[in-house]
């Protein structure tokens, strides 16, 4: 069992390995924390495993032109 001290919002970045983000997002959602994903930094498709736990996707101007979903 993973226990973390969580706030009200978790912001994830794609520079972190996706499996780490997915685990952090899952734990955050289980504890009632909002999850925001900053999609800048990588061009690969997002996994459903991660997207299932993301509340808000935050693209920047460059990533608006990339097919990552």
C-alpha positions as CSV (number, residue, x, y, z in Angstrom):
1,X,0.0,0.0,0.0
2,X,1.3,3.4,-1.0
3,X,0.7,6.3,1.4
4,X,1.5,9.9,0.4
5,X,0.9,13.2,2.0
6,X,-1.4,14.7,-0.7
7,X,-2.6,18.2,-1.3
8,X,-5.7,19.2,-3.2
9,X,-4.0,19.2,-6.6
10,X,-1.3,17.0,-8.2
11,X,0.4,18.4,-11.3
12,X,2.2,15.9,-13.5
13,X,4.8,16.5,-16.2
14,X,5.6,14.2,-19.1
15,X,9.3,14.4,-18.5
16,X,8.6,11.9,-15.7
17,X,8.2,8.3,-16.9
18,X,4.6,7.6,-17.7
19,X,4.3,4.5,-15.4
20,X,5.4,6.8,-12.5
21,X,2.8,9.4,-13.5
22,X,0.1,6.8,-13.8
23,X,0.8,5.4,-10.3
24,X,1.0,8.9,-8.8
25,X,-2.3,9.9,-10.5
26,X,-4.0,6.7,-9.3
27,X,-3.0,7.2,-5.7
28,X,-4.0,10.9,-5.9
29,X,-7.5,10.1,-7.2
30,X,-8.0,7.4,-4.6
31,X,-7.4,10.1,-2.0
32,X,-9.7,12.7,-3.6
33,X,-6.9,14.8,-5.2
34,X,-7.4,16.6,-8.5
35,X,-4.9,15.6,-11.2
36,X,-3.6,18.0,-13.8
37,X,-1.3,16.7,-16.6
38,X,1.0,19.1,-18.4
39,X,1.4,17.4,-21.7
40,X,4.5,19.3,-22.9
41,X,7.8,17.5,-23.2
42,X,7.0,14.3,-25.1
43,X,5.2,13.6,-28.4
44,X,4.1,10.0,-27.7
45,X,0.4,9.0,-27.3
46,X,-0.9,9.1,-23.7
47,X,-1.9,5.8,-22.2
48,X,-5.4,5.0,-21.1
49,X,-3.9,3.9,-17.8
50,X,-2.8,7.5,-17.2
51,X,-5.8,9.2,-18.7
52,X,-8.2,7.3,-16.5
53,X,-7.0,9.4,-13.6
54,X,-6.4,12.8,-15.1
55,X,-9.0,15.6,-14.5
56,X,-7.4,18.3,-16.6
57,X,-5.0,18.2,-19.5
58,X,-2.9,21.3,-19.8
59,X,-1.2,21.8,-23.2
60,X,1.1,24.7,-24.1
61,X,1.2,26.4,-27.5
62,X,3.7,24.0,-29.0
63,X,1.8,20.9,-27.8
64,X,-1.5,22.1,-29.2
65,X,-0.1,21.1,-32.6
66,X,0.9,17.5,-31.6
67,X,-1.4,14.4,-31.8
68,X,-0.8,13.0,-28.3
69,X,-4.3,11.7,-27.6
